[in-house]
Amino acid sequence: MTLQRLDHFVLTVQDIATTCGFYTRALGMEVVTFGAGRTALRFGQQKINLHEVGKEYKPNAARPTPGSGDLCFLSDRPLAEWINHLRALGVTIEEGPVKKTGALGPIESIYVRDPDRNLVEISNALDRDDLEPIRAWLREWQAAVRAADFAAGRAMCAPEMLAFGTRAEMVEGIDHVMEQQWRHIWPTIKDFTIPAEAARGAVLGDRAWVAAPWHSRGTRADGSTFHRPGRLTIVFTRREGRWLATHTHFSLSPSGT
């Protein structure tokens, strides 16, 4: 069971009109009414429902208290523009800009206070690498291949995976992939390396794909070794928070004969 996104949260405030004035002027939110004359502040696809202290709607928080909130909002407008805007309104910047960590990666933030002294954080998302979980998978895979750790590799793949390889043309099912591809290849190569920083691909919800080069030293029948460069493409699915390969394609580079 997983949650999709935040729909709304509730602030208990001393005065609803004063709160609405601040959030509309300073943060550009929209005042909306719903139900039996209730008030909310809408922004993006979310809203803040407002309760006046002592007149809370049921059910409500166990200890509804003005000024107990600590909120963070993302904006695509630069923080420099926010600072100028807020200062023009006489709103004090309590801290920032400072680097922080948001739900999806690094952010840069400034902090202000609303009329109830709730702490309000306004943030810009910084450049983040959506592929980093996949790069981490590639590094883990590299370690499994180098150690010829078939059990570790198996745990990184979906049971129904389909593989194209340098030895087996096409194999379906993780157990068959292990027997027909991995056990013949992994023990015969040395220094298997995937330069994960060179990987390219995309993460799309619970699906992902990646393409990357790899290289190793192959071993000939006489024990001598040779440079063995190649390329890979992998398709992933995310199950129970873990990325699993559903399709792998490892092949030698055109010059790696």
Steps between C-alpha positions, in 0.01 A plus 500: 500500500641838400386863513484720190533862612397751765146631450470748788609571854350714776634806678344620822525879505410793723317691228398354164475837322851600609641165390327528162640848453856381556485189284328675209725807500830338591469154345242547225250245631129513419229517767224245439191408697351155531252305712297707745696822458843354566815673372807362330806629317562332166837473322592264216305179549490532880332714760528604864178473697475761776362448850453793736639413841220402737262443208664198339301272272470138607696284480809705568855466625545395862676827587397767247737788567569816298866536409589129519535456124825459306420503128704476181375616158675452167505776239640528148563873549858578605557565870649841416158605366330366813738692722430827317125432501485417871720788606279740301209374713695549821535126562822413681722229352590304811765283335637416159563434227633170636543154349263233633370158401145471368279199435651442154849635539700816578322833541597857586276680746408822677297517822232745612226506766127532443273704734475206746879454495483179302831441327456524122775369272504604133725284285643449155584147389865474406633286218461137594591176334184298442719211389698477825301197630568329168868595512510346849346182354772492233772530763341220701479288183866565426590369846288188451661420164853558628437263792310252281230533766208345316267520799554875530440547126186286516357719778541805274283360223132425452420126484352540150796694357596462135868525409706545186867421557842459351463121521127418505294669229179528703411344833178532699472455877764585757605140568558432131694827465728398785569156353529590133672838525642607836669176607685482168606868488549641848782266611695559177528879512703724725468862611142530373421872514194709422578874497168584662552875455490444123161327514206660322134418545179604670288428805127507432308424817559134582669431166851590386753427229871556467774467237869501590841378388689232690844342472693207641793269431405171341699182548616281210539124518876540550444727799592825327261793528364755256308828517128431478286816454125489467171681543183425690135592511282409797129545568384524861189479710473620861339253738467556873743791474775303323607527136503165318621430148229359273716501185876509453699521177876468530700494177854562389590830340566482124874524571488245780533185293 
